[in-house]
Amino acid sequence: MIKVAIVGATGYSGRELIKILIRHPEVEIVWLSGKVEKVTPISTIFPELKGRIELDCYDFVFDNKTAGSADLIFLAVPHRVSMDIAPRFLSLGKKIIDLSADFRLNDPLLYKKWYGVEHKSARLLSEAVYGLPEIYRSQIRGASLIANPGCYPTSVILGLAPLLNPGFVELNSIIVDAKTGISGAGRVPQIFTHYSERNESIKGYKILSHQHTPEIEQELTKLAKRRVSITFVPHLVPMDRGILSTIYLTLKRCTREKDILEMYKDFYDKEPFIRIQDQAPDTKDVLNTNFCDIFLIAKKRQIVIFSVIDNLWKGASSQAIQNMNIMFGFEEGTGLR
């Protein structure tokens, strides 16, 4: 049994962490903090938790009481916050799983370019492990600081990983058309996520400038062992949650669809949360699950890949718990099935 604390418990990812962890047989939640004006029961903030967890939620102030007896701290906070507080938790011997982008990029200059500020804990970037279990499981086991991947990167990287053998794919002509539910923008109200703005409408946004682009390119480059650049266009669609990434790429030589499909099945043969589908998946197929569903179709040198996840689960909270399970030696699917 381990004890965990959640910083950022009042956001969507924090809520999902609580909902999953309260049924995890190896975990006790001991402390919650979030955006509150005064100490408030978490079941008052989220009435669905009434009778399921009876903890108060505190406004965050760092002190020894904050970390308390927790073995692990989940940081479900906005970007630019974790780099301030993660080092202090680590100095107390706590393990960290950070759901923000603060430790995902290896290069502090890239962080400044895409997030607009100097990285205050750049020395930790080389220590943080990118928390995509299907790629980095062995490193996750011994990690103290996990950079939980972004939602778009999770769907895109998992969709592409089996094909990134050097010399097999045209690495500079990859196009990603991704669509996400509104919860991906977070719980803080914004005009472009207002109901009357998004209902019955679809909108491209941050076109060729989304902050997940360098994260995707960084990880694809590592897999391919040579520079990868992508054309990435995200869209908001009028649904609560889910991501569908449609990925277009060109092979360097004609390859039968059957052979490509076998590559995917071999690559993900022992992965409990990857499902290779025989038809194009719906986002509702993975709703409230840790699954990533993948489907592909190929014709001559052209290939189209569909990769779907729940952005709040595999794209955030359930993947964080999958990482926790690996870090502490629990069966990987504990609490997630």
N, C-alpha and C positions, 0 to 999 in steps of 0.2 A: 504494500500500500504506500503510495506517495501522496504528498500534500502539494496543492498547487494554488497559486494566486493568479488573478486576471486583472491586468491594468487595461482599462478600456471596456469594461463590462457592459456599458450602456449603448454601445454601437451594435450594428447588425452582426458583425463577426463575433463580438463578445457574447451576444445573446446566443448565437449558435454554439459557441464553446461551452457555455453553461448547460444548454440543453443536451449536448452529447455527454459531457463529463459527469452529470448527475446520475447517469445510468452506467458509468464505467466502473467495473468491480474493483479496480486497483487504484482508484483516485478519490481523494477527499478535497473538495474546494474549501480553502480556509480563509480566503480574503478576496474582496472585490472592490475595485475602484472604478470611477467613471465620471462623466460630466453631471454632477449633482450639486445643487446649492446648499444642501444640508444632508446629513446622514439619512438615507432612505432605504427601506427594505427593497431588495431586488424584485420581490414579487409585487411590489407596488408599481415599479417601473415597467415590468413585464408581467401583467396579471396571469398569463399562461403558466407562470412558474409557481403560482400559489399552491401550497401544499407539497411542492416538489423540492424546494430549497428555501430555507429560512435564514438567509444571511443578509446583513445590511451592506449597502454600497456606500463607499466613502469618496469624497473628492480627493484626488491624488495629491499627496504631499510626501516626498521621499524622507523616510527615516527608518530606523531598524525595525519599528513596528510594522511598517509597510510590508517588508519581506517576511517578517514573522518566522514561522516554522516551515514555510513553504520550501519544497525541494526544487520546484520549477515555477518560473514566472512566464505567463503568456503576456506579450505586449501587443494588444489589439488597438493600437493608437495610430493617429495620423502620421504621415511621413514627416520627418524632421524632429520628431519627439524622441524616438527610441535612442538615437545617438547620444542624447543627453543622459538618459537614465540607465541604459543597459550596462555601461561600465560600472556603475555603482552597485547594481545587483550582482554583477560578476565578481566584484571585489569582496562580496559577502559569501562567496562560494555557491551562489545560486546558478542553476542552469536557466537559459533563456530561449524561448521560441518567439521570434519577432515577426508579426504579421504585416509590418510595414515594409517599405522599400529601403530602409536605411542601411541594411547590410547586404543587399543583394548584388550590388555592383562592385566589382573588384577594384575599379579605378576611381579614386576620389575626385579626379577632374571630371569624369563622366557624371558623377553624382552632382557636382556643382553645376554642370551644363544643363542637366535635365530637371533638377529639383531646386535650382536657384540659390543655393547657399553652400558655404564651405562645410565639408564634413568635419564634425567636431571630434569624432572617434575613429579617424582614418586608420589608426594602427590595428583596429579590430577587424578591418575588412579582410585581411589575409587569414584571420582565425575563423571567421564565420563560415559555416557550411551551408551551401545552397540546398534547401530542404525538399528536393524532388526525389522521393524514395526510389523510384524506378531507375534512377541514374546514379544516385549518390548514397545508396543504402549503407555501404561499409563505412563511409566517412561520418554519416549521421550517428552511428552507434557510439562513437567516442567523442562526440561534440559537446561543447558547453554552450555554444551560441549558434542557433539555427536561424538562417534567413529564409522564412517561409516564402515560397514563390508567389508572384502575382497571379491573378486569375487568368488573364489572357495568356501570359507565358506558359502556364501549366497546360492549357489546352493546345497551344501551338507547338511547344517543345515535344510533348508526348505524341502529338500527331505526326511529327516529322522525324523523330529520333531514329527509327529503324532504317531510314533512307539516306542518312547523312554519311554514308561510306564515301571517302574521297574518290573522285573520279566517276561517281555514279549519277550525280545530280548536278544540273547547272545551278551553282550556289548563289549566283547573283541575280537570279530571275524569279525568286520565290515571292508570290503574292499571297497575302493573308487578308481575307475579308471576314471580319469577326463581328458578331452581334451579341449584345449583352442586355440582361434585364436591368431595371432602374436601380436595384439595390447595390449594384456595383459602384455607384457614385457615393455610397455611404448614407448615413441617417440624418445628417445635418441638412435642413431644407435649402434648396437652391432653385433659382428660377427655371433652369432648363430641365429640372426633374419634377417640376410642379405637375400635378395630375392633368390640368387643362392644357399644358404644353406638350405632354408626351402621349396622352391618350389618343388612339387611332392615328398615330404618326410614327414614322421612323426617321432617324436623323444620323448622318455621319458626323463625327466630331473629332477634334484633334487629328486632323487628316495629315498623315506623314509626320506627326509631331507628338504622338502619344508617348508618355514617359515609360511605358513598358517596352518600347522598341529596343533600347540598348540592352535591356535585360534579356530579351529574346535573342538578339544577335550575339550577345556574349556567350550564352549557353549553346547555341547552335554552332558557333565557331569552335568551341571546345570539342563538341561531338565530331565535327567534320575535320578538325585539325587543320583548318585553313579558314580564312576570313569569309564570313557569311553576312550578306546584307539582304534585308527584306523590304518589300513594299507592304506597309501595314496600315489598314484603314478600319478603325472600329466604328460601330454604330450602336445607338441606343434604340431599343425596341420596346413597345408598350406591354411589358410583362414584368413581374416582380423579380425573377431570378432565372439564372441559366445563361450559358454561353454556348454559341455555335460558331466554331471557326471553320471556314471553308478555305482550304489551302490549295493553291494552284502552283504546279512546278513542272519543269521540263527535265526529262532524263537525257543523259548523254548518248544513250543508245536505246533502240526499241527493246522493250522487255515485256514479256507476257504478264497480264494482270495476275494470273494464277501464281507466278513465281514471286511477284511483289507481295501478294497476300501471304505466301509462305514465309517470307522474310519477317513480316509483322508478327505472325503467329510464333515464330521461333524466338524473336526478340523479346516478346512479352509472355513467353510460355509459362513462367512461374510467377507472374504478377497477379496478385489477388484482386486488384481493382482496375485492371484494364480489360475491356471486352471488345474483341474484334467482331463487328456486326456484319451481317450479310445483306443489310439494307441501310439506307440513309437514316441515321438516328434522329429522334426528336429530343429537344431539351427536357421534356417531361419524363423521358425514359430514365434520366439520372437525378431527377428532383429529390432532394433530401438524401442523397447517397454520396459515397466517396468514389463512385465509378467515373472513369473516363471511357466513353464509347467512341470507337473509331470505325469508320467505313471508308473504303477507297474504291475508285474506279479509274482504270487506265485505258488509253487508246494510243497505240504506237508509242510516241515519246512523251505524250501528255498524261498527266495524272492529277486527279482531284481527290483531296482527302477531306473528310468531315470528322471533326473532333468536338465532342460535346461534354460539358461538365456542369455541375451546379456551382456557380461562382462563389457562393457562401460556404459550400462544403469542400469539395476537392480543390476549389479555387481559393480557399482560405482556411476555415476552422477545422474541418475534418482532416484535411491534409496536415494541419498542425498537430492534431491528435495522433495521426498515423506516425508522424515524426517522433512524438513523445513516446509512443509504444516501442519504437525501435531504440530510442535513447535509453530507455529503462528496462529493456529486455522482455517486454510483454509481447504476447502474440500480436502480430501486426494489425489484425482486424478487430482487436478487442474494443468494444464500445461502438464499433462502426457498422456492424451488420444488424 
